[in-house]
Amino acid sequence: MTIAKELLEILCCPKSKVKLRPLTKEEMEAVNVSIAAGKCKYADGRDVDKQLEDGLITLDGKTVYRVENDIPVMLVENAIYIR
């Protein structure tokens, strides 16, 4: 991921306002296993049907946002809730 350090310092979940950090490789693998098992939902209730290539996670570990083409997708309805 090539998100500028300055941007990472100010990014937070638009709903909870909890700061974000990049997912580790291990966390991303675990999230993708959960997605494959049908255990992840978007904030709007849809099942997550697409594996993550990159992402940001809230510091409390509850919510993931996709990063696509090095651009964080910070739409509340597309937040992925981790169970």
N, CA, C and O atoms as CSV, one atom per row, in Angstrom:
chain,resi,resn,atom,element,x,y,z
A,1,MET,N,N,0.859,-1.168,0.000
A,1,MET,CA,C,0.000,0.000,0.000
A,1,MET,C,C,0.900,1.223,0.000
A,1,MET,O,O,1.907,1.272,0.705
A,2,THR,N,N,0.527,2.189,-0.786
A,2,THR,CA,C,1.341,3.392,-0.877
A,2,THR,C,C,0.560,4.639,-0.472
A,2,THR,O,O,0.650,5.673,-1.134
A,3,ILE,N,N,-0.198,4.541,0.604
A,3,ILE,CA,C,-0.916,5.707,1.117
A,3,ILE,C,C,0.078,6.549,1.904
A,3,ILE,O,O,0.820,6.031,2.738
A,4,ALA,N,N,0.087,7.827,1.637
A,4,ALA,CA,C,1.012,8.738,2.300
A,4,ALA,C,C,0.818,8.706,3.815
A,4,ALA,O,O,-0.306,8.621,4.309
A,5,LYS,N,N,1.922,8.774,4.531
A,5,LYS,CA,C,1.892,8.749,6.000
A,5,LYS,C,C,0.998,9.869,6.547
A,5,LYS,O,O,0.271,9.672,7.520
A,6,GLU,N,N,1.059,11.026,5.921
A,6,GLU,CA,C,0.255,12.171,6.368
A,6,GLU,C,C,-1.243,11.876,6.249
A,6,GLU,O,O,-2.032,12.282,7.102
A,7,LEU,N,N,-1.628,11.162,5.177
A,7,LEU,CA,C,-3.031,10.802,5.000
A,7,LEU,C,C,-3.456,9.767,6.039
A,7,LEU,O,O,-4.537,9.871,6.618
A,8,LEU,N,N,-2.609,8.778,6.272
A,8,LEU,CA,C,-2.926,7.758,7.282
A,8,LEU,C,C,-3.115,8.369,8.662
A,8,LEU,O,O,-3.938,7.895,9.445
A,9,GLU,N,N,-2.361,9.413,8.962
A,9,GLU,CA,C,-2.465,10.048,10.280
A,9,GLU,C,C,-3.809,10.726,10.506
A,9,GLU,O,O,-4.237,10.883,11.650
A,10,ILE,N,N,-4.482,11.131,9.426
A,10,ILE,CA,C,-5.757,11.839,9.603
A,10,ILE,C,C,-6.970,10.986,9.276
A,10,ILE,O,O,-8.094,11.370,9.602
A,11,LEU,N,N,-6.769,9.829,8.637
A,11,LEU,CA,C,-7.910,8.987,8.286
A,11,LEU,C,C,-8.550,8.357,9.520
A,11,LEU,O,O,-7.864,7.894,10.432
A,12,CYS,N,N,-9.870,8.353,9.522
A,12,CYS,CA,C,-10.610,7.679,10.581
A,12,CYS,C,C,-11.916,7.161,9.989
A,12,CYS,O,O,-12.337,7.581,8.911
A,13,CYS,N,N,-12.538,6.253,10.706
A,13,CYS,CA,C,-13.826,5.714,10.288
A,13,CYS,C,C,-14.826,6.875,10.248
A,13,CYS,O,O,-14.968,7.594,11.236
A,14,PRO,N,N,-15.519,7.067,9.124
A,14,PRO,CA,C,-16.459,8.181,9.043
A,14,PRO,C,C,-17.646,8.059,9.989
A,14,PRO,O,O,-18.304,9.059,10.280
A,15,LYS,N,N,-17.934,6.852,10.476
A,15,LYS,CA,C,-19.059,6.667,11.394
A,15,LYS,C,C,-18.613,6.764,12.854
A,15,LYS,O,O,-19.160,7.558,13.619
A,16,SER,N,N,-17.623,5.958,13.239
A,16,SER,CA,C,-17.221,5.896,14.650
A,16,SER,C,C,-16.135,6.897,15.012
A,16,SER,O,O,-15.927,7.191,16.189
A,17,LYS,N,N,-15.446,7.420,14.015
A,17,LYS,CA,C,-14.323,8.361,14.180
A,17,LYS,C,C,-13.081,7.705,14.781
A,17,LYS,O,O,-12.161,8.404,15.206
A,18,VAL,N,N,-13.044,6.359,14.821
A,18,VAL,CA,C,-11.869,5.627,15.298
A,18,VAL,C,C,-10.806,5.682,14.201
A,18,VAL,O,O,-11.109,5.478,13.025
A,19,LYS,N,N,-9.574,5.956,14.586
A,19,LYS,CA,C,-8.463,6.032,13.627
A,19,LYS,C,C,-8.255,4.693,12.930
A,19,LYS,O,O,-8.669,3.644,13.422
A,20,LEU,N,N,-7.600,4.758,11.768
A,20,LEU,CA,C,-7.350,3.584,10.939
A,20,LEU,C,C,-5.861,3.311,10.804
A,20,LEU,O,O,-5.027,4.201,10.970
A,21,ARG,N,N,-5.551,2.062,10.498
A,21,ARG,CA,C,-4.183,1.652,10.189
A,21,ARG,C,C,-4.258,0.595,9.105
A,21,ARG,O,O,-5.310,-0.017,8.918
A,22,PRO,N,N,-3.159,0.364,8.382
A,22,PRO,CA,C,-3.180,-0.679,7.347
A,22,PRO,C,C,-3.362,-2.061,7.962
A,22,PRO,O,O,-2.866,-2.338,9.054
A,23,LEU,N,N,-4.079,-2.922,7.248
A,23,LEU,CA,C,-4.190,-4.322,7.651
A,23,LEU,C,C,-2.836,-4.994,7.477
A,23,LEU,O,O,-2.122,-4.727,6.510
A,24,THR,N,N,-2.489,-5.859,8.409
A,24,THR,CA,C,-1.297,-6.677,8.219
A,24,THR,C,C,-1.639,-7.784,7.224
A,24,THR,O,O,-2.812,-8.036,6.945
A,25,LYS,N,N,-0.626,-8.432,6.699
A,25,LYS,CA,C,-0.844,-9.544,5.770
A,25,LYS,C,C,-1.669,-10.633,6.440
A,25,LYS,O,O,-2.574,-11.199,5.827
A,26,GLU,N,N,-1.356,-10.928,7.700
A,26,GLU,CA,C,-2.070,-11.967,8.432
A,26,GLU,C,C,-3.534,-11.589,8.655
A,26,GLU,O,O,-4.425,-12.427,8.516
A,27,GLU,N,N,-3.777,-10.325,9.000
A,27,GLU,CA,C,-5.154,-9.872,9.197
A,27,GLU,C,C,-5.949,-9.946,7.896
A,27,GLU,O,O,-7.111,-10.352,7.892
A,28,MET,N,N,-5.314,-9.550,6.796
A,28,MET,CA,C,-6.003,-9.588,5.517
A,28,MET,C,C,-6.350,-11.028,5.133
A,28,MET,O,O,-7.441,-11.293,4.627
A,29,GLU,N,N,-5.428,-11.950,5.373
A,29,GLU,CA,C,-5.711,-13.359,5.095
A,29,GLU,C,C,-6.883,-13.847,5.945
A,29,GLU,O,O,-7.751,-14.568,5.452
A,30,ALA,N,N,-6.911,-13.457,7.219
A,30,ALA,CA,C,-8.002,-13.873,8.116
A,30,ALA,C,C,-9.337,-13.282,7.658
A,30,ALA,O,O,-10.355,-13.973,7.673
A,31,VAL,N,N,-9.340,-12.019,7.256
A,31,VAL,CA,C,-10.570,-11.397,6.767
A,31,VAL,C,C,-11.038,-12.110,5.500
A,31,VAL,O,O,-12.230,-12.369,5.338
A,32,ASN,N,N,-10.108,-12.425,4.604
A,32,ASN,CA,C,-10.483,-13.104,3.366
A,32,ASN,C,C,-11.035,-14.510,3.622
A,32,ASN,O,O,-11.914,-14.972,2.894
A,33,VAL,N,N,-10.528,-15.183,4.644
A,33,VAL,CA,C,-11.086,-16.487,5.027
A,33,VAL,C,C,-12.516,-16.294,5.525
A,33,VAL,O,O,-13.406,-17.072,5.181
A,34,SER,N,N,-12.735,-15.261,6.331
A,34,SER,CA,C,-14.092,-14.970,6.829
A,34,SER,C,C,-15.034,-14.602,5.693
A,34,SER,O,O,-16.198,-15.001,5.690
A,35,ILE,N,N,-14.525,-13.835,4.723
A,35,ILE,CA,C,-15.351,-13.471,3.561
A,35,ILE,C,C,-15.749,-14.733,2.806
A,35,ILE,O,O,-16.914,-14.908,2.448
A,36,ALA,N,N,-14.779,-15.611,2.563
A,36,ALA,CA,C,-15.051,-16.856,1.832
A,36,ALA,C,C,-16.060,-17.731,2.566
A,36,ALA,O,O,-16.826,-18.463,1.939
A,37,ALA,N,N,-16.061,-17.654,3.899
A,37,ALA,CA,C,-16.983,-18.459,4.702
A,37,ALA,C,C,-18.346,-17.782,4.879
A,37,ALA,O,O,-19.234,-18.332,5.531
A,38,GLY,N,N,-18.509,-16.588,4.298
A,38,GLY,CA,C,-19.784,-15.880,4.404
A,38,GLY,C,C,-20.027,-15.244,5.751
A,38,GLY,O,O,-21.177,-15.028,6.133
A,39,LYS,N,N,-18.959,-14.938,6.487
A,39,LYS,CA,C,-19.091,-14.400,7.839
A,39,LYS,C,C,-18.936,-12.888,7.923
A,39,LYS,O,O,-18.984,-12.332,9.021
A,40,CYS,N,N,-18.752,-12.207,6.793
A,40,CYS,CA,C,-18.565,-10.752,6.815
A,40,CYS,C,C,-19.724,-10.064,6.108
A,40,CYS,O,O,-20.220,-10.535,5.085
A,41,LYS,N,N,-20.137,-8.952,6.672
A,41,LYS,CA,C,-21.216,-8.150,6.105
A,41,LYS,C,C,-20.729,-6.716,5.908
A,41,LYS,O,O,-19.897,-6.213,6.663
A,42,TYR,N,N,-21.269,-6.075,4.875
A,42,TYR,CA,C,-21.072,-4.639,4.729
A,42,TYR,C,C,-21.997,-3.943,5.732
A,42,TYR,O,O,-22.940,-4.547,6.244
A,43,ALA,N,N,-21.720,-2.693,5.999
A,43,ALA,CA,C,-22.516,-1.924,6.960
A,43,ALA,C,C,-23.983,-1.851,6.557
A,43,ALA,O,O,-24.857,-1.736,7.417
A,44,ASP,N,N,-24.261,-1.919,5.250
A,44,ASP,CA,C,-25.656,-1.841,4.812
A,44,ASP,C,C,-26.365,-3.194,4.804
A,44,ASP,O,O,-27.500,-3.300,4.341
A,45,GLY,N,N,-25.683,-4.243,5.325
A,45,GLY,CA,C,-26.299,-5.552,5.477
A,45,GLY,C,C,-26.005,-6.551,4.371
A,45,GLY,O,O,-26.308,-7.735,4.517
A,46,ARG,N,N,-25.421,-6.099,3.268
A,46,ARG,CA,C,-25.077,-7.028,2.182
A,46,ARG,C,C,-23.940,-7.942,2.609
A,46,ARG,O,O,-23.090,-7.557,3.412
A,47,ASP,N,N,-23.930,-9.163,2.066
A,47,ASP,CA,C,-22.793,-10.052,2.267
A,47,ASP,C,C,-21.598,-9.514,1.493
A,47,ASP,O,O,-21.746,-9.012,0.379
A,48,VAL,N,N,-20.427,-9.620,2.081
A,48,VAL,CA,C,-19.202,-9.246,1.377
A,48,VAL,C,C,-18.896,-10.382,0.410
A,48,VAL,O,O,-18.738,-11.532,0.820
A,49,ASP,N,N,-18.814,-10.053,-0.871
A,49,ASP,CA,C,-18.659,-11.090,-1.892
A,49,ASP,C,C,-17.346,-10.981,-2.665
A,49,ASP,O,O,-17.119,-11.736,-3.610
A,50,LYS,N,N,-16.498,-10.063,-2.275
A,50,LYS,CA,C,-15.246,-9.835,-2.989
A,50,LYS,C,C,-14.089,-9.837,-1.993
A,50,LYS,O,O,-14.126,-9.132,-0.984
A,51,GLN,N,N,-13.067,-10.634,-2.285
A,51,GLN,CA,C,-11.887,-10.700,-1.427
A,51,GLN,C,C,-11.172,-9.348,-1.376
A,51,GLN,O,O,-11.249,-8.557,-2.316
A,52,LEU,N,N,-10.483,-9.098,-0.277
A,52,LEU,CA,C,-9.691,-7.878,-0.136
A,52,LEU,C,C,-8.337,-8.046,-0.815
A,52,LEU,O,O,-7.713,-9.104,-0.728
A,53,GLU,N,N,-7.897,-7.004,-1.482
A,53,GLU,CA,C,-6.537,-6.961,-1.998
A,53,GLU,C,C,-5.672,-6.102,-1.083
A,53,GLU,O,O,-4.459,-6.291,-0.985
A,54,ASP,N,N,-6.324,-5.157,-0.419
A,54,ASP,CA,C,-5.654,-4.267,0.515
A,54,ASP,C,C,-6.724,-3.608,1.363
A,54,ASP,O,O,-7.873,-3.505,0.932
A,55,GLY,N,N,-6.373,-3.159,2.556
A,55,GLY,CA,C,-7.387,-2.546,3.391
A,55,GLY,C,C,-6.835,-1.802,4.587
A,55,GLY,O,O,-5.655,-1.899,4.927
A,56,LEU,N,N,-7.723,-1.061,5.209
A,56,LEU,CA,C,-7.447,-0.339,6.448
A,56,LEU,C,C,-8.401,-0.866,7.500
A,56,LEU,O,O,-9.545,-1.204,7.195
A,57,ILE,N,N,-7.937,-0.937,8.731
A,57,ILE,CA,C,-8.761,-1.427,9.830
A,57,ILE,C,C,-8.763,-0.390,10.942
A,57,ILE,O,O,-7.760,0.284,11.178
A,58,THR,N,N,-9.895,-0.268,11.620
A,58,THR,CA,C,-9.962,0.643,12.750
A,58,THR,C,C,-9.074,0.117,13.881
A,58,THR,O,O,-8.855,-1.088,13.999
A,59,LEU,N,N,-8.575,1.021,14.695
A,59,LEU,CA,C,-7.682,0.620,15.787
A,59,LEU,C,C,-8.362,-0.317,16.774
A,59,LEU,O,O,-7.685,-1.067,17.476
A,60,ASP,N,N,-9.697,-0.287,16.841
A,60,ASP,CA,C,-10.405,-1.215,17.726
A,60,ASP,C,C,-10.642,-2.577,17.063
A,60,ASP,O,O,-11.179,-3.490,17.690
A,61,GLY,N,N,-10.238,-2.710,15.788
A,61,GLY,CA,C,-10.321,-3.990,15.090
A,61,GLY,C,C,-11.710,-4.418,14.669
A,61,GLY,O,O,-11.918,-5.591,14.361
A,62,LYS,N,N,-12.669,-3.503,14.645
A,62,LYS,CA,C,-14.053,-3.879,14.351
A,62,LYS,C,C,-14.486,-3.645,12.915
A,62,LYS,O,O,-15.428,-4.282,12.444
A,63,THR,N,N,-13.810,-2.737,12.206
A,63,THR,CA,C,-14.268,-2.332,10.889
A,63,THR,C,C,-13.102,-2.240,9.916
A,63,THR,O,O,-12.025,-1.745,10.251
A,64,VAL,N,N,-13.344,-2.733,8.688
A,64,VAL,CA,C,-12.332,-2.691,7.633
A,64,VAL,C,C,-12.874,-1.888,6.460
A,64,VAL,O,O,-14.051,-1.984,6.113
A,65,TYR,N,N,-12.000,-1.100,5.861
A,65,TYR,CA,C,-12.310,-0.371,4.633
A,65,TYR,C,C,-11.370,-0.846,3.541
A,65,TYR,O,O,-10.165,-0.971,3.757
A,66,ARG,N,N,-11.927,-1.109,2.368
A,66,ARG,CA,C,-11.118,-1.524,1.228
A,66,ARG,C,C,-10.192,-0.398,0.783
A,66,ARG,O,O,-10.496,0.784,0.943
A,67,VAL,N,N,-9.064,-0.796,0.223
A,67,VAL,CA,C,-8.186,0.124,-0.486
A,67,VAL,C,C,-8.070,-0.448,-1.892
A,67,VAL,O,O,-7.583,-1.562,-2.081
A,68,GLU,N,N,-8.519,0.321,-2.869
A,68,GLU,CA,C,-8.490,-0.131,-4.257
A,68,GLU,C,C,-7.648,0.835,-5.076
A,68,GLU,O,O,-7.906,2.038,-5.094
A,69,ASN,N,N,-6.635,0.295,-5.758
A,69,ASN,CA,C,-5.711,1.118,-6.545
A,69,ASN,C,C,-5.092,2.215,-5.693
A,69,ASN,O,O,-4.954,3.357,-6.133
A,70,ASP,N,N,-4.717,1.854,-4.457
A,70,ASP,CA,C,-4.103,2.760,-3.481
A,70,ASP,C,C,-5.027,3.882,-3.018
A,70,ASP,O,O,-4.556,4.881,-2.473
A,71,ILE,N,N,-6.339,3.734,-3.228
A,71,ILE,CA,C,-7.309,4.740,-2.795
A,71,ILE,C,C,-8.237,4.114,-1.757
A,71,ILE,O,O,-8.937,3.147,-2.059
A,72,PRO,N,N,-8.252,4.660,-0.524
A,72,PRO,CA,C,-9.170,4.145,0.490
A,72,PRO,C,C,-10.624,4.415,0.095
A,72,PRO,O,O,-10.973,5.531,-0.291
A,73,VAL,N,N,-11.462,3.389,0.196
A,73,VAL,CA,C,-12.893,3.522,-0.091
A,73,VAL,C,C,-13.585,3.738,1.255
A,73,VAL,O,O,-13.893,2.783,1.967
A,74,MET,N,N,-13.820,4.995,1.590
A,74,MET,CA,C,-14.280,5.370,2.916
A,74,MET,C,C,-15.786,5.642,2.970
A,74,MET,O,O,-16.227,6.545,3.680
A,75,LEU,N,N,-16.562,4.876,2.234
A,75,LEU,CA,C,-18.014,4.999,2.261
A,75,LEU,C,C,-18.562,4.143,3.397
A,75,LEU,O,O,-18.262,2.952,3.475
A,76,VAL,N,N,-19.357,4.735,4.271
A,76,VAL,CA,C,-19.883,4.038,5.431
A,76,VAL,C,C,-20.616,2.764,5.028
A,76,VAL,O,O,-20.450,1.730,5.674
A,77,GLU,N,N,-21.419,2.821,3.978
A,77,GLU,CA,C,-22.181,1.635,3.579
A,77,GLU,C,C,-21.306,0.493,3.074
A,77,GLU,O,O,-21.758,-0.650,3.014
A,78,ASN,N,N,-20.055,0.790,2.710
A,78,ASN,CA,C,-19.132,-0.235,2.246
A,78,ASN,C,C,-18.133,-0.681,3.315
A,78,ASN,O,O,-17.205,-1.435,3.025
A,79,ALA,N,N,-18.321,-0.222,4.531
A,79,ALA,CA,C,-17.478,-0.673,5.632
A,79,ALA,C,C,-17.749,-2.165,5.863
A,79,ALA,O,O,-18.893,-2.611,5.780
A,80,ILE,N,N,-16.717,-2.914,6.146
A,80,ILE,CA,C,-16.855,-4.356,6.389
A,80,ILE,C,C,-16.757,-4.578,7.885
A,80,ILE,O,O,-15.754,-4.232,8.509
A,81,TYR,N,N,-17.803,-5.158,8.458
A,81,TYR,CA,C,-17.799,-5.454,9.887
A,81,TYR,C,C,-17.169,-6.819,10.127
A,81,TYR,O,O,-17.519,-7.802,9.473
A,82,ILE,N,N,-16.256,-6.866,11.051
A,82,ILE,CA,C,-15.548,-8.090,11.405
A,82,ILE,C,C,-16.271,-8.737,12.581
A,82,ILE,O,O,-16.575,-8.069,13.569
A,83,ARG,N,N,-16.544,-10.027,12.478
A,83,ARG,CA,C,-17.194,-10.753,13.574
A,83,ARG,C,C,-16.193,-11.616,14.276
A,83,ARG,O,O,-16.539,-12.310,15.231
